[in-house]
Amino acid sequence: MSKKSRKIGDLFRLMGFVLVAAALYKELRKPAEERTWHGKLANFIPYDFRVPTAERLRERLWNPEDPRIFTEHVFGVGWAINFHTILRKLRGSESEPDTKPPED
């Protein structure tokens, strides 16, 4: 690994730590009864520190009803990938989500 790529990796890790710290700081500034442990930093970068659930995993990683490729992270700061949408785009069916049962 070159020195330059190592520095870039270190920069991304530092940015990740700063974003996690900022999200935690935002939640800890609220009174305990108002903490939701999920939201957005600067109304743009999503964060979610709640315990992941199967429903949230499916909603964010494999959601045929959501046309977005990038969804909120299941746990942490940033975005996740909706793999169903990617697969649908790779297959070339850019139309509405395929939630209808197949026809005979």
Buried (B, 14 or more C-beta within 10 A) or exposed (E): EEEEEEEEEEEEEEEEEEBBEBBBEBBEEEEEEEBEEBBEBEEEBBBBBEEEEEEBBEBBBBBBEBBEBEBBBBBBBBBBBBEBBEEBEEEEEEEEBEEEEEEE
